Amino acid sequence: MNKPYNKPDLNAPRFRPTRTTVLNRKLYEEFLEKYPKYSHVTLAEFKKIIVTFNEELYKGIINNRDGVELPESLGFIFLGTCKSPKKRNVDIVKSIESGVEVVHQNWDSDNNLLKIFYTNHTSKYPLQNKQVWSFKAVKKFRQAASVAYKENWPKYMTVEATRKISTMFAKLRKRDYIMKKVSIIPEGYNEFNL
């Protein structure tokens, strides 16, 4: 039975949290104080460098199945496949058009969801107050990740709802450590030729 959908009141009062932008003139001036040899770089160039670096970072996250390690050992970011949630995910636009509640089905990804995971649990150097660090992807990154996920969703790791991300990375670190310790057999080696 289809549940009727009530159109939201678009003129109702809204709560809009205040936003702080880190990439501003104050950061630029602090950068110039710390590194005066880059005084020839303008504010626009400074912003362009940071935005370009961030774009390359999220392209690397999308292209690499295991994600990337952030600079300065700030943590890891990767894309993962999750089962659809038990909560109903309502498609608001289609629900308003039809007057009946329509739920997203994710047909492109066999009813799976894409999630962007961030963890700093396994970083090399312990961060002070690391439990309060978080990551929120920008809209450009979320959109690019969504497009890539729809094209090739089996590429990404499946993350179970009850599994800790830190245990996944511990397993990967052990595998990498073992692979480094395994001696590579030279070409032309014959174990029977003494």
N, C-alpha and C positions, 0 to 999 in steps of 0.2 A: 504494500500500500504506500503510495507516494504521499509524503508529508508536505503540506502547503508551506511555502516560503514567504515570509513577510519581508518586504523591502525595507532596508534600514533607513532611518531618518538622517538624511545628509546634512540637515541644518542643526542637528543636535550639537551641544557643546562637546569639545574634544580635549583630551589631555595630550599635550605635545611636550615631550621631554626636551630639555635644553641640550643642544649639541655643542661640543667643543671640538675645534679643529686644531690639530697639532701642527699641521703644515702651514705656518703663517710667518709673518715678518719677524716675530720675536724669536722663533726657532732659527730663522735665517741669520739674525744678528748674533745669536749665541754661537752658531756655527762659525761665523766670521771671527768672533773673538777667540775661539779655540784654535781655528786654523786660518791665520791671517794671510797665508800664502795663496788662498783661494778668493781673495778680495775682488778679483776680476770677474767672478761669476755673479751674474745678476740674480735677482729674486725669481724671475720667470725661468731662467735656466736651472736654478736650484730646484724649483718645483718640478720641472720637466725631468730632471735626472731621477728624482725620487719616484715619480709616477712611472717612468720607464722601467726602473728596477722592480717595482711592485708588479707591473704587468708581466715582466719576464718570470717573476717568481710564481705568479698564479698560472702562467702557461706551463711551467715546469711541474706544478702540482697536478694539473690536468693530464699532462702527457706521461707522467711516471706513475705506474701502478702503486708503488710504495710511498708516493708523496715526496716531500723534500724536508730537509733539516734547515731550520731558519738560521741565519747568521748569528754569530756570538752565542751559539748554543741556547737560543731562546725556546727551543722546542721543535716539534714536528707537526706538519699539516699534511693530511692526506684525504682522499675521497673514498667513501665506503658505501657499500650497498647494504640497505637495511630492509627488513620486511615492513609492509605497510602497517601503520599504527592502528590500534583498536578504536581510537577516536575517529569519528567521521570527519573527513576533510571535505568541506562543502565548497563547490565551485560557485562563487557568488555571482559572477557575470551570467552564467547559464541559468542559475536559479532565478535571477531577477527576470530574465527574458521569458522563461517558461512558467514562472509562478509556482513551481514545484521544486523542492530541494533536490539538487543534483550533486552527486558526490564524485570527486576525482577518482579515476580508475587506474591511471598510469599504465595505459595499454602499451606505450612505447618500451617500457622496461619490465614487462611481465609482472605488473603490480608491485614492483619494488621501488624503494625511495633512495634518493641520493642524499647523503649527509656529508658535511665537511667537518672533519675531526681535527681538533688541536689538542696536543698533549705536551706537557713539559716535564712529565714524571721521570723520563729516562734521559734527561739532558745531562751532559758530561759534568757540568759544574752546577752545584745546587744553587738555585735562585732563592733569595730571601723572599718570604711570603709568596711562594709560588702557587699556593692554593687560591690566591685572589686574581691571578692572571687569567685573562680570557682572550678570545679571538672572535671577531665578527667580520665576516667577509663583506667586501663592498659589492654593490649591485652588479657591476661589470663582471666581477669574478663569478658571482652566483649564476648569472645568465650564461656565461661561457661554459661553466661547469655543467649546467643543465643541458645545453646543446650537445656537448661532448658525451654526456651520460646517455642521452637518448640514442645517439649513434652507435655506441659500443658499451652498453652497461655491463656485460659479463666481465669486462677487463678489470673492474675494480674489486677490491677485497670485500668479502661478505663479512659483516660484523654482526654477531649475535647480540641480542638485547641484554643478555646476562653476562657478557664477556667484558673483561677489563681491557682497555686499550694498552695499558702498561704491560700486561702479560704478552700481548702480541709483539710489542717492540722488544721485550726481553728475549723472546724466541728468535726474532730476526738478528739480534746482536750475537746470540750464541751461534747461529748459523754462520754469520759473517766471520766470527772468531775462528770457528772450526775450519772454514774454507781458507783462511789465511795460513793456518798451521799445516794444512795438508800440503805435502811436497808435490810439486808439479813434475811429472815424469818427462824427462827430456826426449826429444825426437830421436828416433833411431835406437832407443834403449831396448836391450834384449836381456831379460833376466836369466836366460839359460847360457848366455855367452859370458863365461868367467874370464 
